[in-house]
Amino acid sequence: MDKVVQNWLYSREHEWVEVLDETRVRVGITDFAQRQLGDLVFVEIPQVGDDVTADQRLGTIESVKAVSDVFSPVSGKVVEVNKELEENPELINTDAYGQGWMIVIELSDPGALSGLLNAAEYSALIEEEER
């Protein structure tokens, strides 16, 4: 069974969103997504200061199986990046919800969070996808 953090939000493209405060969120890919991809060998993420748009590509993840796009679950400005991923992309495999985080976004519209899935809805989505 895939791990889902209860108080976080999720996108249909398998990104997680941890709300840090009223204007900032931390983003990464879910345990389900990293398991589907397999062993990660490279991660490309935006730089501090870059703008990201909800449902648009924010970077790529390369595994031994394939290269996959990562989509931004929200719109805003990147205010922090996880530099550890440059040297250690496998952190996403070993700790998707902790050390494997990707970026922190300052939201352009905090109301946009309402369009994301809660933990129960996301669990139902991945259950459906595994059938």
Buried (B, 14 or more C-beta within 10 A) or exposed (E): EBEBBEEBBBBBBBBBBBBEEEEBBBBBBBBBBBEBBEEBEEBBBBEEEBBBEBEEBBBEBBBEEEEBEBBBBBBBBBBBBBEEBEEBBBBBBEBBBEBBBBBBBBBBEBEBBEEBBEBEEBBEBBEEEEE
